[in-house]
């Protein structure tokens, strides 16, 4: 068992959260996480940092900034995904206001040494929540980015869950057809897994006292 604090609490960085890790081609581990530097609440200033390990996570190299804060509030909630063609894709949230939050994706063809410019995934207006480590690639090659979309900053309209889709390795995105949710609770923090029969299972957090699931048609 390895017991290592990779991103310790400090007065300057009171919250380190929402991370993901991927194994690189040479066996190193690439870890990314949200580093808050303007407070510890969800709307405080934050950016995405990274560290790498050459020994399976026992020790870690120096911290570096993976993604500066390009939002009016923050950049947070990192996800890494290895595609079937070998490329890496890196997702994060650009949070501009309590009513506007969008998913951004960057791509790497050299094992994370360099990254493309960011491309916005979420084409609809509103506040999109995609938790860390959520996107998946289907056996067909399609990439799914599951989101909960709030359309009113007041929260009076419960969030609906759906996926943004890419069929070209994360270059172009579109919203899937249809969504799922509840009249009396937001459908929050959706996660996905592709089942053996090819259908996609979505797991949804709610305010209804239980976790719900939905199956793709």
MDAnalysis code that builds the backbone (N, CA, C; Angstrom):
import MDAnalysis as mda
import numpy as np

u = mda.Universe.empty(651, n_residues=217, atom_resindex=np.repeat(np.arange(217), 3), trajectory=True)
u.add_TopologyAttr("name", ["N", "CA", "C"] * 217)
u.add_TopologyAttr("resid", np.arange(1, 218))
u.add_TopologyAttr("resname", ["UNK", "UNK", "UNK", "UNK", "UNK", "UNK", "UNK", "UNK", "UNK", "UNK", "UNK", "UNK", "UNK", "UNK", "UNK", "UNK", "UNK", "UNK", "UNK", "UNK", "UNK", "UNK", "UNK", "UNK", "UNK", "UNK", "UNK", "UNK", "UNK", "UNK", "UNK", "UNK", "UNK", "UNK", "UNK", "UNK", "UNK", "UNK", "UNK", "UNK", "UNK", "UNK", "UNK", "UNK", "UNK", "UNK", "UNK", "UNK", "UNK", "UNK", "UNK", "UNK", "UNK", "UNK", "UNK", "UNK", "UNK", "UNK", "UNK", "UNK", "UNK", "UNK", "UNK", "UNK", "UNK", "UNK", "UNK", "UNK", "UNK", "UNK", "UNK", "UNK", "UNK", "UNK", "UNK", "UNK", "UNK", "UNK", "UNK", "UNK", "UNK", "UNK", "UNK", "UNK", "UNK", "UNK", "UNK", "UNK", "UNK", "UNK", "UNK", "UNK", "UNK", "UNK", "UNK", "UNK", "UNK", "UNK", "UNK", "UNK", "UNK", "UNK", "UNK", "UNK", "UNK", "UNK", "UNK", "UNK", "UNK", "UNK", "UNK", "UNK", "UNK", "UNK", "UNK", "UNK", "UNK", "UNK", "UNK", "UNK", "UNK", "UNK", "UNK", "UNK", "UNK", "UNK", "UNK", "UNK", "UNK", "UNK", "UNK", "UNK", "UNK", "UNK", "UNK", "UNK", "UNK", "UNK", "UNK", "UNK", "UNK", "UNK", "UNK", "UNK", "UNK", "UNK", "UNK", "UNK", "UNK", "UNK", "UNK", "UNK", "UNK", "UNK", "UNK", "UNK", "UNK", "UNK", "UNK", "UNK", "UNK", "UNK", "UNK", "UNK", "UNK", "UNK", "UNK", "UNK", "UNK", "UNK", "UNK", "UNK", "UNK", "UNK", "UNK", "UNK", "UNK", "UNK", "UNK", "UNK", "UNK", "UNK", "UNK", "UNK", "UNK", "UNK", "UNK", "UNK", "UNK", "UNK", "UNK", "UNK", "UNK", "UNK", "UNK", "UNK", "UNK", "UNK", "UNK", "UNK", "UNK", "UNK", "UNK", "UNK", "UNK", "UNK", "UNK", "UNK", "UNK", "UNK", "UNK", "UNK", "UNK", "UNK", "UNK", "UNK", "UNK"])
u.atoms.positions = np.array([
    [0.841, -1.196, 0.000],
    [0.000, 0.000, 0.000],
    [0.873, 1.242, 0.000],
    [0.579, 2.189, -0.902],
    [1.318, 3.442, -1.001],
    [0.519, 4.539, -0.311],
    [1.171, 5.275, 0.563],
    [0.524, 6.362, 1.300],
    [1.330, 7.632, 1.065],
    [0.918, 8.420, 0.076],
    [1.645, 9.625, -0.311],
    [0.666, 10.773, -0.489],
    [0.953, 11.908, 0.116],
    [0.154, 13.117, -0.097],
    [0.762, 13.858, -1.279],
    [0.046, 13.890, -2.371],
    [0.562, 14.468, -3.609],
    [0.326, 15.974, -3.667],
    [-0.787, 16.428, -3.118],
    [-1.155, 17.848, -3.169],
    [-1.618, 18.271, -1.782],
    [-0.699, 18.627, -0.902],
    [-1.060, 18.934, 0.484],
    [-1.797, 20.259, 0.621],
    [-2.611, 20.344, 1.645],
    [-3.265, 21.603, 2.016],
    [-2.226, 22.608, 2.474],
    [-2.365, 23.854, 2.028],
    [-1.586, 24.970, 2.564],
    [-2.510, 26.178, 2.638],
    [-2.061, 27.225, 3.311],
    [-2.863, 28.450, 3.363],
    [-3.047, 29.045, 1.970],
    [-2.029, 28.909, 1.114],
    [-2.121, 29.445, -0.247],
    [-2.999, 28.580, -1.143],
    [-3.024, 27.277, -0.875],
    [-3.790, 26.327, -1.691],
    [-4.663, 25.486, -0.761],
    [-5.812, 26.051, -0.340],
    [-6.616, 25.403, 0.701],
    [-7.450, 24.219, 0.224],
    [-7.504, 23.995, -1.071],
    [-8.285, 22.854, -1.582],
    [-7.604, 22.281, -2.815],
    [-7.397, 20.982, -2.814],
    [-6.898, 20.236, -3.966],
    [-7.869, 19.089, -4.207],
    [-8.500, 19.062, -5.380],
    [-9.626, 18.140, -5.565],
    [-9.844, 17.851, -7.048],
    [-10.866, 17.038, -7.341],
    [-11.338, 16.754, -8.708],
    [-10.198, 16.417, -9.669],
    [-9.586, 15.266, -9.470],
    [-8.446, 14.872, -10.282],
    [-8.674, 13.605, -11.083],
    [-7.642, 13.247, -11.848],
    [-7.657, 12.022, -12.639],
    [-6.212, 11.616, -12.904],
    [-6.015, 10.376, -13.322],
    [-4.667, 9.862, -13.585],
    [-4.720, 8.950, -14.799],
    [-3.641, 8.956, -15.586],
    [-3.542, 8.082, -16.748],
    [-2.118, 7.549, -16.824],
    [-1.982, 6.323, -17.316],
    [-0.652, 5.752, -17.518],
    [-0.142, 6.148, -18.899],
    [1.084, 6.664, -18.955],
    [1.697, 7.049, -20.211],
    [2.366, 5.844, -20.863],
    [2.768, 6.005, -22.120],
    [3.297, 4.881, -22.893],
    [4.551, 4.280, -22.275],
    [5.347, 5.097, -21.590],
    [6.589, 4.607, -20.981],
    [6.396, 4.098, -19.558],
    [5.152, 4.023, -19.103],
    [4.862, 3.509, -17.776],
    [4.715, 4.559, -16.701],
    [5.071, 5.801, -16.987],
    [4.878, 6.862, -16.000],
    [3.388, 7.102, -15.772],
    [3.070, 7.648, -14.611],
    [1.712, 8.065, -14.306],
    [1.622, 9.580, -14.401],
    [0.599, 10.067, -15.069],
    [0.313, 11.500, -15.140],
    [-0.924, 11.774, -14.304],
    [-0.764, 12.584, -13.279],
    [-1.854, 12.959, -12.376],
    [-2.200, 14.419, -12.595],
    [-3.483, 14.716, -12.720],
    [-3.953, 16.100, -12.813],
    [-5.013, 16.323, -11.745],
    [-5.096, 17.556, -11.245],
    [-6.098, 17.869, -10.222],
    [-6.384, 19.366, -10.217],
    [-7.453, 19.732, -9.526],
    [-7.825, 21.135, -9.379],
    [-7.130, 21.725, -8.162],
    [-6.383, 22.798, -8.383],
    [-5.708, 23.502, -7.292],
    [-6.409, 24.845, -7.071],
    [-7.090, 24.975, -5.940],
    [-7.760, 26.230, -5.594],
    [-6.767, 27.151, -4.894],
    [-6.719, 28.399, -5.362],
    [-5.800, 29.366, -4.767],
    [-6.500, 30.648, -4.334],
    [-7.811, 30.727, -4.513],
    [-8.546, 31.918, -4.116],
    [-9.590, 31.637, -3.060],
    [-9.440, 30.539, -2.351],
    [-10.440, 30.077, -1.393],
    [-10.676, 28.596, -1.627],
    [-11.686, 28.049, -0.975],
    [-11.916, 26.610, -1.091],
    [-13.291, 26.256, -1.637],
    [-14.132, 27.241, -1.913],
    [-15.473, 26.953, -2.415],
    [-15.472, 26.792, -3.936],
    [-16.554, 26.201, -4.453],
    [-16.590, 25.801, -5.857],
    [-16.402, 26.948, -6.842],
    [-16.781, 28.165, -6.471],
    [-16.675, 29.293, -7.390],
    [-15.405, 30.114, -7.165],
    [-14.535, 29.692, -6.261],
    [-13.295, 30.429, -6.008],
    [-12.264, 30.137, -7.097],
    [-11.245, 30.984, -7.165],
    [-10.234, 30.871, -8.213],
    [-9.498, 29.535, -8.125],
    [-9.298, 28.915, -9.288],
    [-8.628, 27.616, -9.331],
    [-8.039, 27.395, -10.717],
    [-7.096, 26.465, -10.779],
    [-6.455, 26.063, -12.027],
    [-6.182, 24.558, -11.954],
    [-5.675, 24.002, -13.051],
    [-5.373, 22.574, -13.096],
    [-3.864, 22.386, -13.016],
    [-3.425, 21.566, -12.068],
    [-2.003, 21.260, -11.918],
    [-1.749, 19.789, -12.209],
    [-0.460, 19.445, -12.369],
    [-0.088, 18.076, -12.723],
    [1.224, 17.693, -12.065],
    [1.377, 16.392, -11.830],
    [2.638, 15.791, -11.402],
    [2.747, 14.425, -12.070],
    [3.978, 13.950, -12.257],
    [4.190, 12.633, -12.842],
    [4.977, 11.758, -11.882],
    [4.759, 10.455, -12.007],
    [5.457, 9.471, -11.181],
    [6.113, 8.434, -12.082],
    [7.353, 8.073, -11.760],
    [8.075, 7.056, -12.530],
    [8.126, 5.724, -11.795],
    [7.549, 5.655, -10.593],
    [7.648, 4.442, -9.780],
    [6.285, 3.970, -9.280],
    [5.293, 4.104, -10.143],
    [3.976, 3.583, -9.802],
    [3.250, 4.340, -8.726],
    [3.600, 5.598, -8.515],
    [2.906, 6.434, -7.548],
    [3.556, 6.518, -6.189],
    [4.712, 5.858, -5.993],
    [5.397, 5.936, -4.699],
    [5.955, 7.331, -4.457],
    [6.501, 7.940, -5.493],
    [7.007, 9.310, -5.410],
    [6.530, 10.069, -6.641],
    [6.556, 11.390, -6.524],
    [6.032, 12.233, -7.596],
    [6.988, 13.372, -7.895],
    [7.071, 13.749, -9.181],
    [7.903, 14.858, -9.607],
    [7.309, 16.196, -9.211],
    [7.975, 17.240, -9.632],
    [7.582, 18.597, -9.260],
    [6.208, 18.949, -9.825],
    [5.485, 19.747, -9.070],
    [4.184, 20.246, -9.528],
    [4.380, 21.226, -10.673],
    [3.494, 21.150, -11.648],
    [3.486, 22.126, -12.738],
    [2.043, 22.495, -13.054],
    [1.855, 23.662, -13.627],
    [0.511, 24.092, -14.017],
    [0.180, 23.486, -15.373],
    [-0.854, 22.700, -15.412],
    [-1.317, 22.058, -16.651],
    [-2.254, 22.979, -17.430],
    [-3.096, 23.710, -16.704],
    [-4.056, 24.605, -17.325],
    [-4.267, 25.808, -16.425],
    [-3.881, 26.979, -16.923],
    [-4.123, 28.205, -16.173],
    [-5.621, 28.489, -16.107],
    [-5.988, 29.327, -15.184],
    [-7.377, 29.734, -15.023],
    [-7.774, 30.655, -16.169],
    [-8.573, 30.148, -17.094],
    [-9.042, 30.965, -18.212],
    [-10.498, 31.374, -18.036],
    [-11.106, 30.994, -16.928],
    [-12.485, 31.377, -16.661],
    [-12.557, 32.673, -15.879],
    [-13.714, 33.305, -15.910],
    [-13.886, 34.497, -15.083],
    [-13.920, 34.128, -13.607],
    [-14.222, 32.858, -13.303],
    [-14.154, 32.366, -11.930],
    [-13.006, 31.378, -11.767],
    [-13.045, 30.271, -12.507],
    [-11.962, 29.301, -12.357],
    [-11.911, 28.326, -13.522],
    [-10.878, 27.475, -13.482],
    [-10.759, 26.285, -14.329],
    [-10.619, 25.108, -13.376],
    [-11.500, 24.109, -13.489],
    [-11.512, 23.042, -12.484],
    [-12.029, 21.729, -13.077],
    [-12.003, 20.683, -12.266],
    [-12.597, 19.380, -12.561],
    [-11.954, 18.726, -13.786],
    [-10.768, 18.147, -13.588],
    [-9.970, 17.603, -14.683],
    [-10.302, 16.144, -14.967],
    [-10.273, 15.793, -16.245],
    [-10.438, 14.407, -16.689],
    [-9.403, 14.105, -17.763],
    [-8.838, 12.908, -17.719],
    [-7.919, 12.418, -18.744],
    [-8.501, 11.157, -19.363],
    [-8.362, 11.024, -20.678],
    [-8.887, 9.843, -21.361],
    [-7.912, 9.413, -22.446],
    [-7.526, 8.143, -22.412],
    [-6.705, 7.553, -23.467],
    [-7.624, 7.034, -24.566],
    [-7.425, 7.526, -25.789],
    [-8.257, 7.095, -26.902],
    [-7.699, 5.830, -27.545],
    [-8.524, 5.170, -28.322],
    [-8.117, 3.927, -28.967],
    [-7.007, 4.135, -29.989],
    [-6.855, 5.364, -30.509],
    [-5.770, 5.651, -31.451],
    [-4.474, 6.051, -30.756],
    [-4.470, 6.016, -29.423],
    [-3.276, 6.332, -28.657],
    [-3.196, 7.756, -28.162],
    [-3.997, 8.653, -28.702],
    [-3.963, 10.043, -28.263],
    [-4.525, 10.173, -26.847],
    [-4.134, 11.265, -26.188],
    [-4.695, 11.624, -24.892],
    [-5.604, 12.826, -25.068],
    [-6.713, 12.838, -24.346],
    [-7.562, 14.026, -24.299],
    [-7.728, 14.445, -22.843],
    [-7.737, 15.734, -22.649],
    [-7.774, 16.359, -21.322],
    [-8.968, 17.301, -21.289],
    [-9.883, 17.050, -20.376],
    [-11.089, 17.862, -20.226],
    [-11.016, 18.659, -18.928],
    [-11.622, 19.840, -18.932],
    [-11.792, 20.605, -17.699],
    [-12.981, 21.540, -17.869],
    [-13.416, 22.125, -16.766],
    [-14.513, 23.086, -16.784],
    [-13.971, 24.504, -16.755],
    [-14.507, 25.352, -17.628],
    [-14.237, 26.789, -17.582],
    [-15.461, 27.456, -16.980],
    [-15.298, 27.930, -15.764],
    [-16.427, 28.489, -15.024],
    [-16.370, 30.010, -15.103],
    [-17.415, 30.608, -15.706],
    [-17.435, 32.051, -15.920],
    [-18.365, 32.800, -14.976],
    [-19.404, 32.144, -14.469],
    [-20.350, 32.782, -13.555],
    [-21.182, 31.677, -12.913],
    [-21.991, 32.021, -11.899],
    [-22.870, 30.996, -11.313],
    [-23.895, 30.434, -12.292],
    [-24.049, 31.061, -13.456],
    [-25.006, 30.575, -14.437],
    [-24.390, 30.128, -15.744],
    [-23.056, 30.179, -15.836],
    [-22.400, 29.824, -17.095],
    [-21.116, 29.057, -16.810],
    [-21.092, 27.809, -17.226],
    [-19.928, 26.939, -17.033],
    [-19.855, 25.997, -18.226],
    [-18.678, 25.876, -18.828],
    [-18.545, 25.097, -20.053],
    [-17.387, 24.111, -19.975],
    [-17.517, 23.038, -20.749],
    [-16.484, 22.012, -20.840],
    [-15.523, 22.384, -21.959],
    [-14.234, 22.248, -21.679],
    [-13.180, 22.500, -22.659],
    [-12.345, 21.232, -22.787],
    [-11.892, 20.934, -24.002],
    [-11.054, 19.760, -24.235],
    [-9.775, 20.171, -24.957],
    [-8.681, 19.512, -24.591],
    [-7.398, 19.661, -25.277],
    [-6.882, 18.266, -25.615],
    [-6.089, 18.158, -26.678],
    [-5.611, 16.868, -27.153],
    [-4.089, 16.858, -27.188],
    [-3.520, 15.654, -26.992],
    [-2.068, 15.476, -27.059],
    [-1.742, 14.245, -27.887],
    [-0.782, 14.388, -28.790],
    [-0.304, 13.262, -29.601],
    [1.096, 12.830, -29.187],
    [1.647, 13.440, -28.126],
    [3.009, 13.118, -27.692],
    [3.071, 12.803, -26.200],
    [2.069, 12.075, -25.730],
    [2.038, 11.601, -24.343],
    [2.043, 12.731, -23.314],
    [1.359, 13.811, -23.655],
    [1.191, 14.901, -22.707],
    [2.323, 15.899, -22.663],
    [3.320, 15.757, -23.551],
    [4.406, 16.740, -23.579],
    [3.889, 18.094, -24.054],
    [2.994, 18.075, -25.028],
    [2.356, 19.295, -25.513],
    [0.869, 19.015, -25.694],
    [0.090, 20.094, -25.680],
    [-1.362, 19.977, -25.802],
    [-1.879, 20.989, -26.812],
    [-2.933, 20.620, -27.503],
    [-3.583, 21.528, -28.441],
    [-4.236, 22.681, -27.700],
    [-4.620, 23.692, -28.454],
    [-5.443, 24.748, -27.877],
    [-6.783, 24.154, -27.440],
    [-7.411, 24.810, -26.491],
    [-8.682, 24.318, -25.993],
    [-9.815, 24.489, -26.989],
    [-10.717, 23.533, -27.013],
    [-11.933, 23.603, -27.827],
    [-13.127, 23.395, -26.905],
    [-14.128, 24.263, -27.029],
    [-15.300, 24.134, -26.174],
    [-16.161, 22.961, -26.618],
    [-16.466, 22.084, -25.681],
    [-17.298, 20.910, -25.938],
    [-18.778, 21.268, -25.881],
    [-19.156, 22.018, -24.863],
    [-20.570, 22.324, -24.604],
    [-21.043, 23.429, -25.536],
    [-21.936, 23.087, -26.442],
    [-22.416, 24.033, -27.445],
    [-23.694, 24.743, -27.022],
    [-24.341, 24.261, -25.969],
    [-25.563, 24.893, -25.473],
    [-25.221, 25.887, -24.372],
    [-26.053, 26.917, -24.169],
    [-25.818, 27.839, -23.057],
    [-26.167, 27.182, -21.733],
    [-25.685, 27.767, -20.644],
    [-26.044, 27.274, -19.321],
    [-24.843, 26.860, -18.505],
    [-25.137, 26.266, -17.376],
    [-24.117, 25.852, -16.410],
    [-23.966, 24.340, -16.504],
    [-22.872, 23.906, -17.113],
    [-22.613, 22.486, -17.324],
    [-21.700, 21.958, -16.226],
    [-22.093, 20.862, -15.616],
    [-21.255, 20.188, -14.628],
    [-20.846, 18.829, -15.187],
    [-19.541, 18.646, -15.350],
    [-19.007, 17.324, -15.656],
    [-17.932, 17.027, -14.621],
    [-18.174, 16.038, -13.812],
    [-17.215, 15.699, -12.770],
    [-15.937, 15.119, -13.366],
    [-14.910, 15.062, -12.531],
    [-13.634, 14.519, -12.971],
    [-13.754, 13.036, -13.316],
    [-12.886, 12.603, -14.247],
    [-12.791, 11.190, -14.649],
    [-14.109, 10.646, -15.186],
    [-14.857, 11.446, -15.924],
    [-16.175, 11.029, -16.394],
    [-16.241, 10.629, -17.879],
    [-15.535, 11.275, -18.808],
    [-15.710, 10.908, -20.215],
    [-15.269, 9.468, -20.483],
    [-15.915, 8.842, -21.461],
    [-15.528, 7.498, -21.882],
    [-15.502, 7.446, -23.408],
    [-14.805, 6.435, -23.944],
    [-14.856, 6.148, -25.377],
    [-15.515, 4.795, -25.575],
    [-16.496, 4.744, -26.459],
    [-17.203, 3.505, -26.745],
    [-16.386, 2.624, -27.691],
    [-16.785, 1.370, -27.804],
    [-16.093, 0.465, -28.713],
    [-16.194, 0.933, -30.161],
    [-17.200, 1.733, -30.468],
    [-17.356, 2.298, -31.815],
    [-16.367, 3.413, -32.099],
    [-15.714, 3.928, -31.063],
    [-14.817, 5.067, -31.200],
    [-15.429, 6.377, -30.752],
    [-16.728, 6.408, -30.571],
    [-17.402, 7.635, -30.124],
    [-16.975, 7.992, -28.706],
    [-16.747, 9.273, -28.457],
    [-16.436, 9.775, -27.120],
    [-17.697, 10.396, -26.538],
    [-17.990, 10.066, -25.291],
    [-19.132, 10.625, -24.575],
    [-18.643, 11.452, -23.399],
    [-19.161, 12.659, -23.285],
    [-18.881, 13.537, -22.145],
    [-20.193, 13.772, -21.407],
    [-20.424, 13.105, -20.267],
    [-21.704, 13.219, -19.563],
    [-21.778, 14.494, -18.730],
    [-22.888, 15.195, -18.817],
    [-23.026, 16.465, -18.117],
    [-24.380, 16.566, -17.432],
    [-24.422, 17.404, -16.405],
    [-25.670, 17.908, -15.838],
    [-25.741, 19.379, -16.214],
    [-26.812, 19.772, -16.876],
    [-26.924, 21.143, -17.377],
    [-28.015, 21.886, -16.625],
    [-27.601, 22.958, -15.954],
    [-28.523, 23.871, -15.290],
    [-28.757, 25.046, -16.235],
    [-30.006, 25.406, -16.441],
    [-30.307, 26.489, -17.373],
    [-30.722, 27.765, -16.671],
    [-30.848, 27.734, -15.343],
    [-31.156, 28.935, -14.572],
    [-30.213, 29.003, -13.385],
    [-29.569, 30.161, -13.218],
    [-28.606, 30.315, -12.127],
    [-29.259, 30.140, -10.764],
    [-30.555, 30.421, -10.679],
    [-31.250, 30.316, -9.398],
    [-31.435, 28.873, -8.954],
    [-31.279, 27.943, -9.889],
    [-31.498, 26.542, -9.567],
    [-32.960, 26.150, -9.525],
    [-33.860, 27.066, -9.922],
    [-35.292, 26.770, -9.868],
    [-35.705, 25.750, -10.924],
    [-34.888, 25.594, -11.951],
    [-35.155, 24.591, -12.972],
    [-34.172, 23.444, -12.780],
    [-34.628, 22.258, -12.353],
    [-33.702, 21.167, -12.042],
    [-32.834, 20.782, -13.233],
    [-31.568, 20.500, -12.950],
    [-30.633, 20.114, -13.997],
    [-31.076, 18.826, -14.675],
    [-30.809, 18.740, -15.964],
    [-31.056, 17.543, -16.749],
    [-29.708, 16.945, -17.154],
    [-29.639, 15.632, -17.252],
    [-28.401, 14.938, -17.597],
    [-28.462, 14.423, -19.033],
    [-27.358, 14.582, -19.740],
    [-27.243, 14.068, -21.106],
    [-25.761, 14.005, -21.455],
    [-25.451, 13.675, -22.696],
    [-24.055, 13.564, -23.127],
    [-23.789, 14.452, -24.336],
    [-22.595, 15.016, -24.373],
    [-22.055, 15.558, -25.611],
    [-21.282, 14.442, -26.303],
    [-21.339, 14.414, -27.643],
    [-20.781, 13.327, -28.435],
    [-19.717, 13.842, -29.388],
    [-18.674, 13.043, -29.588],
    [-17.681, 13.320, -30.624],
    [-17.364, 12.031, -31.361],
    [-17.384, 12.092, -32.687],
    [-17.061, 10.933, -33.516],
    [-15.760, 11.120, -34.290],
    [-14.989, 12.151, -33.935],
    [-13.731, 12.397, -34.652],
    [-12.565, 12.630, -33.695],
    [-12.562, 11.921, -32.593],
    [-11.437, 12.020, -31.668],
    [-11.425, 13.260, -30.808],
    [-12.570, 13.910, -30.648],
    [-12.659, 15.060, -29.762],
    [-12.467, 16.396, -30.434],
    [-12.508, 16.425, -31.760],
    [-12.342, 17.699, -32.463],
    [-13.656, 18.465, -32.569],
    [-14.721, 17.765, -32.899],
    [-16.037, 18.377, -33.033],
    [-17.004, 17.683, -32.082],
    [-17.948, 18.486, -31.533],
    [-18.872, 17.965, -30.523],
    [-20.294, 18.411, -30.828],
    [-21.242, 17.594, -30.380],
    [-22.657, 17.944, -30.497],
    [-23.402, 17.317, -29.324],
    [-24.521, 17.898, -28.908],
    [-25.309, 17.279, -27.833],
    [-26.039, 16.051, -28.338],
    [-26.146, 15.039, -27.484],
    [-26.921, 13.862, -27.837],
    [-28.401, 14.182, -27.908],
    [-29.149, 13.290, -28.518],
    [-30.594, 13.475, -28.643],
    [-31.259, 13.037, -27.346],
    [-31.981, 13.945, -26.721],
    [-32.698, 13.617, -25.495],
    [-31.844, 13.770, -24.257],
    [-32.531, 13.814, -23.110],
    [-31.863, 13.918, -21.822],
    [-32.688, 13.134, -20.804],
    [-32.253, 13.160, -19.556],
    [-32.995, 12.472, -18.505],
    [-32.958, 13.308, -17.241],
    [-33.949, 13.135, -16.384],
    [-33.994, 13.914, -15.157],
    [-35.306, 13.730, -14.425],
    [-35.567, 14.660, -13.517],
    [-36.695, 14.541, -12.600],
    [-37.367, 15.902, -12.442],
    [-38.645, 15.891, -12.116],
    [-39.378, 17.136, -11.908],
    [-39.029, 17.789, -10.581],
    [-38.636, 16.979, -9.587],
    [-38.441, 17.497, -8.233],
    [-37.013, 17.324, -7.725],
    [-36.060, 17.068, -8.603],
    [-34.663, 16.939, -8.196],
    [-33.767, 17.143, -9.406],
    [-32.632, 17.807, -9.231],
    [-31.670, 17.842, -10.327],
    [-31.086, 16.458, -10.575],
    [-30.776, 16.175, -11.823],
    [-30.024, 14.974, -12.186],
    [-28.557, 15.383, -12.235],
    [-27.790, 14.979, -11.238],
    [-26.466, 15.542, -11.027],
    [-25.349, 14.531, -11.251],
    [-24.174, 15.066, -11.603],
    [-22.904, 14.341, -11.620],
    [-22.999, 12.987, -12.317],
    [-23.524, 12.933, -13.543],
    [-23.680, 11.639, -14.206],
    [-22.338, 10.976, -14.520],
    [-22.333, 9.647, -14.398],
    [-21.194, 8.832, -14.790],
    [-21.658, 7.750, -15.747],
    [-20.731, 7.226, -16.563],
    [-21.092, 6.303, -17.633],
    [-20.251, 5.036, -17.608],
    [-20.837, 3.948, -18.117],
    [-20.098, 2.729, -18.426],
    [-20.801, 2.054, -19.597],
    [-20.008, 1.520, -20.529],
    [-20.605, 0.764, -21.624],
    [-20.768, -0.684, -21.197],
    [-21.970, -1.207, -21.365],
    [-22.274, -2.573, -20.969],
    [-21.845, -3.566, -22.051],
    [-21.830, -4.836, -21.692],
    [-21.383, -5.878, -22.614],
    [-22.240, -5.939, -23.874],
    [-23.521, -5.563, -23.756],
    [-24.408, -5.609, -24.924],
    [-24.327, -4.348, -25.773],
    [-23.431, -3.418, -25.413],
    [-23.244, -2.205, -26.194],
    [-24.020, -1.010, -25.707],
    [-25.051, -1.223, -24.882],
    [-25.785, -0.098, -24.323],
    [-24.909, 0.652, -23.312],
    [-25.288, 1.881, -23.032],
    [-24.549, 2.716, -22.084],
    [-25.403, 2.938, -20.844],
    [-24.828, 2.661, -19.689],
    [-25.483, 2.875, -18.401],
    [-25.023, 4.204, -17.825],
    [-25.974, 5.043, -17.435],
    [-25.675, 6.307, -16.764],
    [-26.094, 6.203, -15.300],
    [-25.206, 6.579, -14.405],
    [-25.476, 6.604, -12.968],
    [-25.627, 8.063, -12.553],
    [-26.687, 8.381, -11.808],
    [-27.066, 9.770, -11.552],
    [-27.258, 10.014, -10.064],
    [-26.633, 11.049, -9.563],
    [-26.872, 11.511, -8.192],
    [-28.137, 12.366, -8.165],
    [-28.930, 12.238, -7.092],
    [-30.165, 13.013, -6.970],
    [-30.328, 13.525, -5.542],
    [-31.395, 14.288, -5.326],
    [-31.813, 14.719, -3.992],
    [-32.966, 13.861, -3.470],
    [-33.180, 12.718, -4.067],
    [-34.348, 11.891, -3.770],
    [-34.042, 10.745, -2.817],
    [-32.862, 10.758, -2.217],
    [-32.528, 9.739, -1.237],
    [-31.968, 8.459, -1.810],
    [-31.687, 8.443, -3.104],
    [-31.133, 7.247, -3.726],
    [-30.431, 7.622, -5.028],
    [-29.606, 6.715, -5.514],
    [-28.940, 6.881, -6.799],
    [-29.813, 6.262, -7.883],
    [-29.952, 6.958, -9.003],
    [-30.750, 6.461, -10.116],
    [-29.842, 6.084, -11.285],
    [-30.368, 5.253, -12.170],
    [-29.653, 4.887, -13.387],
    [-30.564, 5.076, -14.590],
    [-29.938, 5.238, -15.745],
    [-30.659, 5.311, -17.014],
    [-29.857, 4.524, -18.042],
    [-30.544, 3.954, -19.023],
    [-29.920, 3.143, -20.060],
    [-30.169, 3.802, -21.413],
    [-29.130, 3.852, -22.243],
    [-29.298, 4.402, -23.582],
    [-30.181, 3.488, -24.422],
    [-30.888, 4.079, -25.350],
    [-31.790, 3.304, -26.213],
    [-30.995, 2.470, -27.209],
])
